[in-house]
Amino acid sequence: MEHKCLRCGMNLKSDEVALYRKLIWREASEYLCIECLAEDLSSTPERLNELIVYFRTKQKCCLFV
Ligand SMILES: [Zn+2]
């Protein structure tokens, strides 16, 4: 199923969905893209990308496949 960013309408990658679930709300059914999420978190897309890598490789988080 295709997800779009709640705010800007951009198509989301599965990693962006997973990150949103991990950081914001596990049961979410609507998501923000990495750019909008970074804005909300006063972070940067680069930093969030690093987090995705971290969750996937270090934590082996089940949300990141
Ligand atoms: Zn967006």
PDB file of the backbone (N, CA, C, O) and the ligand in Angstrom, with CONECT records:
HET     ZN  A 101       1
ATOM      1  N   MET A   1       0.841  -1.206   0.000  1.00  0.00           N
ATOM      2  CA  MET A   1       0.000   0.000   0.000  1.00  0.00           C
ATOM      3  C   MET A   1       0.874   1.252   0.000  1.00  0.00           C
ATOM      4  O   MET A   1       1.875   1.332   0.713  1.00  0.00           O
ATOM      5  N   GLU A   2       0.474   2.223  -0.812  1.00  0.00           N
ATOM      6  CA  GLU A   2       1.226   3.465  -0.914  1.00  0.00           C
ATOM      7  C   GLU A   2       0.816   4.444   0.178  1.00  0.00           C
ATOM      8  O   GLU A   2      -0.374   4.646   0.421  1.00  0.00           O
ATOM      9  N   HIS A   3       1.789   5.045   0.829  1.00  0.00           N
ATOM     10  CA  HIS A   3       1.498   6.083   1.813  1.00  0.00           C
ATOM     11  C   HIS A   3       2.012   7.412   1.307  1.00  0.00           C
ATOM     12  O   HIS A   3       3.045   7.491   0.642  1.00  0.00           O
ATOM     13  N   LYS A   4       1.272   8.449   1.634  1.00  0.00           N
ATOM     14  CA  LYS A   4       1.707   9.800   1.298  1.00  0.00           C
ATOM     15  C   LYS A   4       1.869  10.620   2.560  1.00  0.00           C
ATOM     16  O   LYS A   4       1.195  10.395   3.565  1.00  0.00           O
ATOM     17  N   CYS A   5       2.777  11.574   2.481  1.00  0.00           N
ATOM     18  CA  CYS A   5       2.985  12.463   3.612  1.00  0.00           C
ATOM     19  C   CYS A   5       1.720  13.255   3.903  1.00  0.00           C
ATOM     20  O   CYS A   5       1.103  13.829   3.006  1.00  0.00           O
ATOM     21  N   LEU A   6       1.352  13.274   5.174  1.00  0.00           N
ATOM     22  CA  LEU A   6       0.169  13.982   5.647  1.00  0.00           C
ATOM     23  C   LEU A   6       0.221  15.462   5.299  1.00  0.00           C
ATOM     24  O   LEU A   6      -0.818  16.076   5.052  1.00  0.00           O
ATOM     25  N   ARG A   7       1.408  16.037   5.277  1.00  0.00           N
ATOM     26  CA  ARG A   7       1.558  17.479   5.122  1.00  0.00           C
ATOM     27  C   ARG A   7       1.865  17.908   3.698  1.00  0.00           C
ATOM     28  O   ARG A   7       1.222  18.822   3.182  1.00  0.00           O
ATOM     29  N   CYS A   8       2.833  17.269   3.053  1.00  0.00           N
ATOM     30  CA  CYS A   8       3.243  17.759   1.733  1.00  0.00           C
ATOM     31  C   CYS A   8       2.822  16.833   0.594  1.00  0.00           C
ATOM     32  O   CYS A   8       2.982  17.179  -0.576  1.00  0.00           O
ATOM     33  N   GLY A   9       2.280  15.648   0.931  1.00  0.00           N
ATOM     34  CA  GLY A   9       1.745  14.774  -0.109  1.00  0.00           C
ATOM     35  C   GLY A   9       2.774  13.947  -0.850  1.00  0.00           C
ATOM     36  O   GLY A   9       2.440  13.243  -1.803  1.00  0.00           O
ATOM     37  N   MET A  10       4.016  14.026  -0.422  1.00  0.00           N
ATOM     38  CA  MET A  10       5.064  13.248  -1.072  1.00  0.00           C
ATOM     39  C   MET A  10       4.883  11.749  -0.810  1.00  0.00           C
ATOM     40  O   MET A  10       4.464  11.347   0.275  1.00  0.00           O
ATOM     41  N   ASN A  11       5.201  10.933  -1.812  1.00  0.00           N
ATOM     42  CA  ASN A  11       5.156   9.488  -1.594  1.00  0.00           C
ATOM     43  C   ASN A  11       6.210   9.081  -0.579  1.00  0.00           C
ATOM     44  O   ASN A  11       7.348   9.548  -0.623  1.00  0.00           O
ATOM     45  N   LEU A  12       5.819   8.208   0.332  1.00  0.00           N
ATOM     46  CA  LEU A  12       6.723   7.816   1.405  1.00  0.00           C
ATOM     47  C   LEU A  12       7.396   6.486   1.119  1.00  0.00           C
ATOM     48  O   LEU A  12       6.800   5.568   0.555  1.00  0.00           O
ATOM     49  N   LYS A  13       8.649   6.412   1.522  1.00  0.00           N
ATOM     50  CA  LYS A  13       9.363   5.133   1.486  1.00  0.00           C
ATOM     51  C   LYS A  13       9.015   4.358   2.752  1.00  0.00           C
ATOM     52  O   LYS A  13       8.598   4.945   3.750  1.00  0.00           O
ATOM     53  N   SER A  14       9.184   3.068   2.709  1.00  0.00           N
ATOM     54  CA  SER A  14       8.845   2.255   3.881  1.00  0.00           C
ATOM     55  C   SER A  14       9.685   2.657   5.088  1.00  0.00           C
ATOM     56  O   SER A  14       9.227   2.559   6.226  1.00  0.00           O
ATOM     57  N   ASP A  15      10.916   3.109   4.843  1.00  0.00           N
ATOM     58  CA  ASP A  15      11.769   3.564   5.942  1.00  0.00           C
ATOM     59  C   ASP A  15      11.198   4.784   6.645  1.00  0.00           C
ATOM     60  O   ASP A  15      11.320   4.925   7.862  1.00  0.00           O
ATOM     61  N   GLU A  16      10.571   5.665   5.870  1.00  0.00           N
ATOM     62  CA  GLU A  16       9.996   6.868   6.463  1.00  0.00           C
ATOM     63  C   GLU A  16       8.795   6.516   7.328  1.00  0.00           C
ATOM     64  O   GLU A  16       8.600   7.079   8.405  1.00  0.00           O
ATOM     65  N   VAL A  17       8.001   5.584   6.842  1.00  0.00           N
ATOM     66  CA  VAL A  17       6.867   5.091   7.631  1.00  0.00           C
ATOM     67  C   VAL A  17       7.367   4.452   8.922  1.00  0.00           C
ATOM     68  O   VAL A  17       6.829   4.707   9.999  1.00  0.00           O
ATOM     69  N   ALA A  18       8.386   3.630   8.808  1.00  0.00           N
ATOM     70  CA  ALA A  18       8.941   2.926   9.965  1.00  0.00           C
ATOM     71  C   ALA A  18       9.514   3.911  10.975  1.00  0.00           C
ATOM     72  O   ALA A  18       9.334   3.751  12.182  1.00  0.00           O
ATOM     73  N   LEU A  19      10.200   4.921  10.479  1.00  0.00           N
ATOM     74  CA  LEU A  19      10.797   5.908  11.379  1.00  0.00           C
ATOM     75  C   LEU A  19       9.713   6.674  12.136  1.00  0.00           C
ATOM     76  O   LEU A  19       9.828   6.925  13.335  1.00  0.00           O
ATOM     77  N   TYR A  20       8.676   7.032  11.416  1.00  0.00           N
ATOM     78  CA  TYR A  20       7.576   7.750  12.063  1.00  0.00           C
ATOM     79  C   TYR A  20       6.963   6.898  13.168  1.00  0.00           C
ATOM     80  O   TYR A  20       6.692   7.380  14.268  1.00  0.00           O
ATOM     81  N   ARG A  21       6.752   5.639  12.858  1.00  0.00           N
ATOM     82  CA  ARG A  21       6.189   4.729  13.863  1.00  0.00           C
ATOM     83  C   ARG A  21       7.100   4.596  15.068  1.00  0.00           C
ATOM     84  O   ARG A  21       6.652   4.560  16.214  1.00  0.00           O
ATOM     85  N   LYS A  22       8.386   4.524  14.777  1.00  0.00           N
ATOM     86  CA  LYS A  22       9.364   4.339  15.843  1.00  0.00           C
ATOM     87  C   LYS A  22       9.436   5.567  16.741  1.00  0.00           C
ATOM     88  O   LYS A  22       9.484   5.447  17.965  1.00  0.00           O
ATOM     89  N   LEU A  23       9.444   6.753  16.125  1.00  0.00           N
ATOM     90  CA  LEU A  23       9.683   7.972  16.891  1.00  0.00           C
ATOM     91  C   LEU A  23       8.414   8.613  17.428  1.00  0.00           C
ATOM     92  O   LEU A  23       8.426   9.211  18.504  1.00  0.00           O
ATOM     93  N   ILE A  24       7.336   8.495  16.698  1.00  0.00           N
ATOM     94  CA  ILE A  24       6.132   9.249  17.049  1.00  0.00           C
ATOM     95  C   ILE A  24       5.065   8.347  17.649  1.00  0.00           C
ATOM     96  O   ILE A  24       4.681   8.517  18.806  1.00  0.00           O
ATOM     97  N   TRP A  25       4.597   7.411  16.881  1.00  0.00           N
ATOM     98  CA  TRP A  25       3.475   6.614  17.354  1.00  0.00           C
ATOM     99  C   TRP A  25       3.436   5.290  16.616  1.00  0.00           C
ATOM    100  O   TRP A  25       3.280   5.250  15.396  1.00  0.00           O
ATOM    101  N   ARG A  26       3.575   4.235  17.350  1.00  0.00           N
ATOM    102  CA  ARG A  26       3.657   2.891  16.805  1.00  0.00           C
ATOM    103  C   ARG A  26       2.430   2.496  15.974  1.00  0.00           C
ATOM    104  O   ARG A  26       2.545   1.784  14.976  1.00  0.00           O
ATOM    105  N   GLU A  27       1.244   2.977  16.408  1.00  0.00           N
ATOM    106  CA  GLU A  27       0.001   2.568  15.746  1.00  0.00           C
ATOM    107  C   GLU A  27      -0.462   3.551  14.670  1.00  0.00           C
ATOM    108  O   GLU A  27      -1.585   3.447  14.178  1.00  0.00           O
ATOM    109  N   ALA A  28       0.391   4.493  14.309  1.00  0.00           N
ATOM    110  CA  ALA A  28      -0.010   5.518  13.347  1.00  0.00           C
ATOM    111  C   ALA A  28      -0.446   4.905  12.020  1.00  0.00           C
ATOM    112  O   ALA A  28       0.090   3.890  11.577  1.00  0.00           O
ATOM    113  N   SER A  29      -1.436   5.552  11.397  1.00  0.00           N
ATOM    114  CA  SER A  29      -1.835   5.110  10.061  1.00  0.00           C
ATOM    115  C   SER A  29      -1.642   6.232   9.052  1.00  0.00           C
ATOM    116  O   SER A  29      -1.841   6.035   7.853  1.00  0.00           O
ATOM    117  N   GLU A  30      -1.254   7.409   9.535  1.00  0.00           N
ATOM    118  CA  GLU A  30      -0.896   8.512   8.656  1.00  0.00           C
ATOM    119  C   GLU A  30       0.474   9.010   9.099  1.00  0.00           C
ATOM    120  O   GLU A  30       0.787   9.051  10.289  1.00  0.00           O
ATOM    121  N   TYR A  31       1.282   9.385   8.110  1.00  0.00           N
ATOM    122  CA  TYR A  31       2.696   9.639   8.420  1.00  0.00           C
ATOM    123  C   TYR A  31       3.191  10.916   7.788  1.00  0.00           C
ATOM    124  O   TYR A  31       2.556  11.486   6.901  1.00  0.00           O
ATOM    125  N   LEU A  32       4.343  11.352   8.266  1.00  0.00           N
ATOM    126  CA  LEU A  32       5.042  12.474   7.655  1.00  0.00           C
ATOM    127  C   LEU A  32       6.289  11.967   6.948  1.00  0.00           C
ATOM    128  O   LEU A  32       6.908  10.990   7.371  1.00  0.00           O
ATOM    129  N   CYS A  33       6.648  12.651   5.858  1.00  0.00           N
ATOM    130  CA  CYS A  33       7.899  12.313   5.190  1.00  0.00           C
ATOM    131  C   CYS A  33       9.070  12.782   6.061  1.00  0.00           C
ATOM    132  O   CYS A  33       8.881  13.481   7.057  1.00  0.00           O
ATOM    133  N   ILE A  34      10.239  12.396   5.678  1.00  0.00           N
ATOM    134  CA  ILE A  34      11.409  12.663   6.504  1.00  0.00           C
ATOM    135  C   ILE A  34      11.688  14.173   6.614  1.00  0.00           C
ATOM    136  O   ILE A  34      12.201  14.644   7.629  1.00  0.00           O
ATOM    137  N   GLU A  35      11.348  14.907   5.576  1.00  0.00           N
ATOM    138  CA  GLU A  35      11.553  16.358   5.597  1.00  0.00           C
ATOM    139  C   GLU A  35      10.623  17.031   6.605  1.00  0.00           C
ATOM    140  O   GLU A  35      11.060  17.850   7.413  1.00  0.00           O
ATOM    141  N   CYS A  36       9.354  16.681   6.552  1.00  0.00           N
ATOM    142  CA  CYS A  36       8.369  17.289   7.455  1.00  0.00           C
ATOM    143  C   CYS A  36       8.605  16.818   8.886  1.00  0.00           C
ATOM    144  O   CYS A  36       8.451  17.592   9.830  1.00  0.00           O
ATOM    145  N   LEU A  37       8.973  15.574   9.042  1.00  0.00           N
ATOM    146  CA  LEU A  37       9.255  15.031  10.363  1.00  0.00           C
ATOM    147  C   LEU A  37      10.461  15.746  10.986  1.00  0.00           C
ATOM    148  O   LEU A  37      10.453  16.071  12.173  1.00  0.00           O
ATOM    149  N   ALA A  38      11.463  15.979  10.199  1.00  0.00           N
ATOM    150  CA  ALA A  38      12.654  16.677  10.674  1.00  0.00           C
ATOM    151  C   ALA A  38      12.287  18.078  11.162  1.00  0.00           C
ATOM    152  O   ALA A  38      12.795  18.548  12.180  1.00  0.00           O
ATOM    153  N   GLU A  39      11.399  18.732  10.420  1.00  0.00           N
ATOM    154  CA  GLU A  39      10.942  20.057  10.805  1.00  0.00           C
ATOM    155  C   GLU A  39      10.264  20.012  12.188  1.00  0.00           C
ATOM    156  O   GLU A  39      10.550  20.837  13.056  1.00  0.00           O
ATOM    157  N   ASP A  40       9.380  19.054  12.373  1.00  0.00           N
ATOM    158  CA  ASP A  40       8.664  18.914  13.644  1.00  0.00           C
ATOM    159  C   ASP A  40       9.607  18.616  14.800  1.00  0.00           C
ATOM    160  O   ASP A  40       9.387  19.062  15.926  1.00  0.00           O
ATOM    161  N   LEU A  41      10.648  17.866  14.514  1.00  0.00           N
ATOM    162  CA  LEU A  41      11.557  17.438  15.575  1.00  0.00           C
ATOM    163  C   LEU A  41      12.736  18.389  15.732  1.00  0.00           C
ATOM    164  O   LEU A  41      13.662  18.112  16.494  1.00  0.00           O
ATOM    165  N   SER A  42      12.704  19.512  15.013  1.00  0.00           N
ATOM    166  CA  SER A  42      13.827  20.447  14.997  1.00  0.00           C
ATOM    167  C   SER A  42      15.124  19.722  14.677  1.00  0.00           C
ATOM    168  O   SER A  42      16.164  19.972  15.285  1.00  0.00           O
ATOM    169  N   SER A  43      15.038  18.818  13.708  1.00  0.00           N
ATOM    170  CA  SER A  43      16.200  18.053  13.282  1.00  0.00           C
ATOM    171  C   SER A  43      16.401  18.263  11.785  1.00  0.00           C
ATOM    172  O   SER A  43      15.820  19.177  11.199  1.00  0.00           O
ATOM    173  N   THR A  44      17.217  17.424  11.172  1.00  0.00           N
ATOM    174  CA  THR A  44      17.442  17.518   9.735  1.00  0.00           C
ATOM    175  C   THR A  44      17.192  16.156   9.108  1.00  0.00           C
ATOM    176  O   THR A  44      17.329  15.131   9.777  1.00  0.00           O
ATOM    177  N   PRO A  45      16.823  16.134   7.818  1.00  0.00           N
ATOM    178  CA  PRO A  45      16.636  14.842   7.144  1.00  0.00           C
ATOM    179  C   PRO A  45      17.884  13.974   7.218  1.00  0.00           C
ATOM    180  O   PRO A  45      17.790  12.751   7.324  1.00  0.00           O
ATOM    181  N   GLU A  46      19.056  14.608   7.163  1.00  0.00           N
ATOM    182  CA  GLU A  46      20.312  13.850   7.241  1.00  0.00           C
ATOM    183  C   GLU A  46      20.412  13.107   8.575  1.00  0.00           C
ATOM    184  O   GLU A  46      20.778  11.933   8.631  1.00  0.00           O
ATOM    185  N   ARG A  47      20.078  13.822   9.634  1.00  0.00           N
ATOM    186  CA  ARG A  47      20.132  13.233  10.977  1.00  0.00           C
ATOM    187  C   ARG A  47      19.133  12.075  11.091  1.00  0.00           C
ATOM    188  O   ARG A  47      19.432  11.044  11.694  1.00  0.00           O
ATOM    189  N   LEU A  48      17.963  12.256  10.515  1.00  0.00           N
ATOM    190  CA  LEU A  48      16.951  11.203  10.586  1.00  0.00           C
ATOM    191  C   LEU A  48      17.363   9.993   9.755  1.00  0.00           C
ATOM    192  O   LEU A  48      17.082   8.853  10.122  1.00  0.00           O
ATOM    193  N   ASN A  49      18.028  10.251   8.637  1.00  0.00           N
ATOM    194  CA  ASN A  49      18.545   9.135   7.845  1.00  0.00           C
ATOM    195  C   ASN A  49      19.561   8.312   8.629  1.00  0.00           C
ATOM    196  O   ASN A  49      19.608   7.086   8.532  1.00  0.00           O
ATOM    197  N   GLU A  50      20.370   9.024   9.405  1.00  0.00           N
ATOM    198  CA  GLU A  50      21.333   8.322  10.259  1.00  0.00           C
ATOM    199  C   GLU A  50      20.608   7.472  11.299  1.00  0.00           C
ATOM    200  O   GLU A  50      21.039   6.367  11.627  1.00  0.00           O
ATOM    201  N   LEU A  51      19.504   8.005  11.809  1.00  0.00           N
ATOM    202  CA  LEU A  51      18.704   7.262  12.780  1.00  0.00           C
ATOM    203  C   LEU A  51      18.135   5.987  12.161  1.00  0.00           C
ATOM    204  O   LEU A  51      18.129   4.928  12.788  1.00  0.00           O
ATOM    205  N   ILE A  52      17.660   6.103  10.929  1.00  0.00           N
ATOM    206  CA  ILE A  52      17.132   4.930  10.225  1.00  0.00           C
ATOM    207  C   ILE A  52      18.200   3.850  10.140  1.00  0.00           C
ATOM    208  O   ILE A  52      17.939   2.681  10.424  1.00  0.00           O
ATOM    209  N   VAL A  53      19.401   4.250   9.748  1.00  0.00           N
ATOM    210  CA  VAL A  53      20.508   3.294   9.650  1.00  0.00           C
ATOM    211  C   VAL A  53      20.808   2.686  11.009  1.00  0.00           C
ATOM    212  O   VAL A  53      21.062   1.488  11.138  1.00  0.00           O
ATOM    213  N   TYR A  54      20.772   3.551  12.023  1.00  0.00           N
ATOM    214  CA  TYR A  54      21.038   3.089  13.378  1.00  0.00           C
ATOM    215  C   TYR A  54      20.010   2.055  13.823  1.00  0.00           C
ATOM    216  O   TYR A  54      20.367   0.985  14.315  1.00  0.00           O
ATOM    217  N   PHE A  55      18.744   2.379  13.649  1.00  0.00           N
ATOM    218  CA  PHE A  55      17.697   1.455  14.081  1.00  0.00           C
ATOM    219  C   PHE A  55      17.802   0.120  13.343  1.00  0.00           C
ATOM    220  O   PHE A  55      17.606  -0.948  13.923  1.00  0.00           O
ATOM    221  N   ARG A  56      18.113   0.209  12.058  1.00  0.00           N
ATOM    222  CA  ARG A  56      18.152  -1.013  11.256  1.00  0.00           C
ATOM    223  C   ARG A  56      19.344  -1.895  11.619  1.00  0.00           C
ATOM    224  O   ARG A  56      19.214  -3.113  11.740  1.00  0.00           O
ATOM    225  N   THR A  57      20.498  -1.269  11.789  1.00  0.00           N
ATOM    226  CA  THR A  57      21.708  -2.074  11.945  1.00  0.00           C
ATOM    227  C   THR A  57      22.034  -2.390  13.398  1.00  0.00           C
ATOM    228  O   THR A  57      22.446  -3.506  13.716  1.00  0.00           O
ATOM    229  N   LYS A  58      21.847  -1.399  14.290  1.00  0.00           N
ATOM    230  CA  LYS A  58      22.249  -1.609  15.675  1.00  0.00           C
ATOM    231  C   LYS A  58      21.146  -2.266  16.499  1.00  0.00           C
ATOM    232  O   LYS A  58      21.406  -3.135  17.331  1.00  0.00           O
ATOM    233  N   GLN A  59      19.930  -1.842  16.256  1.00  0.00           N
ATOM    234  CA  GLN A  59      18.844  -2.354  17.068  1.00  0.00           C
ATOM    235  C   GLN A  59      18.119  -3.526  16.415  1.00  0.00           C
ATOM    236  O   GLN A  59      17.364  -4.243  17.071  1.00  0.00           O
ATOM    237  N   LYS A  60      18.356  -3.714  15.116  1.00  0.00           N
ATOM    238  CA  LYS A  60      17.626  -4.718  14.359  1.00  0.00           C
ATOM    239  C   LYS A  60      16.122  -4.572  14.603  1.00  0.00           C
ATOM    240  O   LYS A  60      15.399  -5.547  14.809  1.00  0.00           O
ATOM    241  N   CYS A  61      15.690  -3.326  14.570  1.00  0.00           N
ATOM    242  CA  CYS A  61      14.285  -3.052  14.861  1.00  0.00           C
ATOM    243  C   CYS A  61      13.377  -3.708  13.832  1.00  0.00           C
ATOM    244  O   CYS A  61      13.632  -3.655  12.629  1.00  0.00           O
ATOM    245  N   CYS A  62      12.317  -4.326  14.326  1.00  0.00           N
ATOM    246  CA  CYS A  62      11.432  -5.090  13.446  1.00  0.00           C
ATOM    247  C   CYS A  62      10.629  -4.207  12.491  1.00  0.00           C
ATOM    248  O   CYS A  62      10.075  -4.701  11.508  1.00  0.00           O
ATOM    249  N   LEU A  63      10.563  -2.901  12.777  1.00  0.00           N
ATOM    250  CA  LEU A  63       9.824  -2.011  11.889  1.00  0.00           C
ATOM    251  C   LEU A  63      10.584  -1.749  10.601  1.00  0.00           C
ATOM    252  O   LEU A  63       9.994  -1.405   9.577  1.00  0.00           O
ATOM    253  N   PHE A  64      11.900  -1.916  10.661  1.00  0.00           N
ATOM    254  CA  PHE A  64      12.732  -1.632   9.493  1.00  0.00           C
ATOM    255  C   PHE A  64      13.107  -2.928   8.801  1.00  0.00           C
ATOM    256  O   PHE A  64      13.931  -3.698   9.295  1.00  0.00           O
ATOM    257  N   VAL A  65      12.503  -3.155   7.676  1.00  0.00           N
ATOM    258  CA  VAL A  65      12.773  -4.426   6.988  1.00  0.00           C
ATOM    259  C   VAL A  65      13.545  -4.201   5.699  1.00  0.00           C
ATOM    260  O   VAL A  65      13.858  -5.159   4.991  1.00  0.00           O
TER     261      VAL A  65
HETATM  262 ZN    ZN A 101       6.191  15.886   3.903  1.00  0.00          ZN2+
END
